[in-house]
Amino acid sequence: MSAPALPRPLPFYYDLYTFRGNAGSTDVVAAFAVPVDQLGREHVARDVRYRFDVTLILADTAVRRVYRTADSMFVSVPRPLAGARLLYTQVQVQAPPSVSTVQRVIMTDATTPGIGQLYSTPFRIPDYSGTNLMLSDVALGLPDAGGGWKRGNVHLALLPTSQFPGSSFELYYEIYNLPAGDRYGTEIAIQPLDAKGSGDLQEGRTVRTRFEGESTAGSDGVLRELRRVDASLPDGRYRLTVTVTNDETRATAATSRDFEVRGWSSGQTLVPARPYRNDTGG
């Protein structure tokens, strides 16, 4: 009989994205990714199963209220996953806007007790109510990955922004309070960041793409946009900025997100995880 596994950390990657919620609230989505070689595995029938639990907690320290969501996820395959594979998933919770919130994201290995990790930082929850032109966070996903997050009629393989294996990716963002029928322009700019990690923009070429269109926002005042970017970027850190201008009123709104493009080794792929249900046997 083999000795039980010792307790140890479970390093993983994550990012948080925010969008307009119901009745003045904000939807907060946490994207997770974990290297498969950090997880234990179990055998179920003829398959190999990897299972892990994820939790998102938003604690408002000013009013002492907590918003929490959790799920158990799994991947089942005919044989063990080899090479540098990342399993990815996401969870979502609704909370009121706040400048005094602390976020906690937790991942544990559901097959091996004592293996897990917690990350915690201050996290401002933006307010998307009101009538001014606004943009949500810009979310990044891998094209043609299959599975992932669903928002309205949009599907996105939502990933943490440190885990992009190439320079082709999808962008998702929401435009608020752009009346249906109004003409508008969208500019997407990608700028390299200082390699030393200071957050300063590098001198150099900025990649810009511009789109023109007519708003098809619904009665809720939300226009959802999914764009594919093929920028042929070398490995490095970048800042992506989306700017929208209402051509009728000249009102402008912008949102930015830093991300990293990194070369992956041969055989490195992304694998979507699905919610685990005991009554189906996984």
Secondary structure, 3 states (H helix, E strand, C coil): CCCCCCCEECCCEEEEEEEECCCCCEEEEEEEEEEHHHCCCEEECCEEEEEEEEEEEEEECCCCEEEEEEEEEEEEECCCCCCCEEEEEEEEEEECCECCEEEEEEEEECCCCCEEEEEEEECCECCCCCCCCEECCCEEECCCCCCCEEECCEEECECCCCCECCCEEEEEEEEECCCCCCEEEEEEEEEEECCCCCCCECCCCCEEEEEEEECCCCCCCEEEEEEEEECCCCCEEEEEEEEEEECCCCCEEEEEEEEEECCCCCCCEEEECEECCHHHCC
